Amino acid sequence: MRLLSLLLLLLSLNAIAEEYQFGEGINIPNTPVYVGGYATLDYVTRADDYNRFRIDELALLSYGNFDRFSYMFEVEMKESYVKEWGLEEGVVTDDRVSLERLYLDYTINDTLKLRAGKFNTPAGYWNMEPINVLRDTSSIPYTSFILFPRYSTGLELNYSNRLYSDTEYSLMIQENRDIDDHYNNISVDRHYLASVEHFFSDAFKMKANLGHFRTFDGEPYFYGLLALSYEHEAFKILSEFGSRKDSEEFTVPYSFYLQGSWHIYENHDLVGRVETYKIDEGAFREEVIGVLGYVYRPTSPFTFKIEYRDHTYVNENQIRSSVSVMF
């Protein structure tokens, strides 16, 4: 019922919109407000005869700019329909609508910008692209969800003066629980993050992050992450390396991935990624993963992806495909 309500709301807004650009949302007439959304269907088949089809993302979002202010509001139904067969059997539906992002940006002056609310933790580069349709693979590198909370609720202050410096600085502070921690990989009530990003050129940039967070049980964690991105008209390289420790030892001694994507033809990309990590799960688990994928983008707001993931743990080898659209 909630799913139908979201779709009907979007259709009704479309009816009153003056014009609509696919993937950019609907502009409410005579306002700077845009309303849009995105959806993802995916299918996984694993070497141990596990199969899954799901509606992975169904989201409604709104954004806009008002002089020095801008905002983002997003609600989402994640895994609203999941069907499993083979190793496991069953169908699960979930109509819960959760608040994924809600933040307000204020441009203080030409160099300072303040963000307040719930947003993607600004660590590395992968976590800054939360929507499947914008990424090169449907799967997410382990580095992006075992080191730090993927969402934060607090304040972020960003300093940038590109006329005189190629380096940007930011500081994020969270001293409370998340507005809605339903989708967060790690639930926290404290999170600090300092970032330094340097732009070597228009194509090449690097970012260093140092962070600290505290989980609900009072356990403190510290993490560091180094990320780089190089983007050429024919290819793109993305890599991140990090580790995490508690008050006594490293709970994630290392986590690393290196990913490359190549434009083999117009609208057709080939993607390769290697990743490795070591994590304490009662006993340390180490793994090396290889990913080979293909992406078809007939238009930027629509993607079809298929990838093969080879795991050290053979029963987790899998083929994953997805269809994503932004509207």
Secondary structure, DSSP 8 states (H G I E B T S, - for coil): -HHHHHHHHHHHHHHH-S-B-TTS-EE-TTSSEEEEEEEEEEEEEETTSEEEEEEEEEEEEEEEEETTEEEEEEEEEEEEEEEEEESS-EEEE----EEEEEEEEEE-SSSEEEEEEEEE---TTGGG--SGGGSS-SS--THHHHSS-SEEEEEEEEE--TTT-SEEEEEEEE-S--S--SS-SS-EEEEEEEEEEEESSSSEEEEEEEEEEEETT--EEEEEEEEEEEE-SSEEEEEEEEEEE-SSSEEEEEEEEEEEEEEEETTEEEEEEEEEEEEESSSEEEEEEEEEEEEEEEETTEEEEEEEEEESSGGG-EEEEEEEEE-
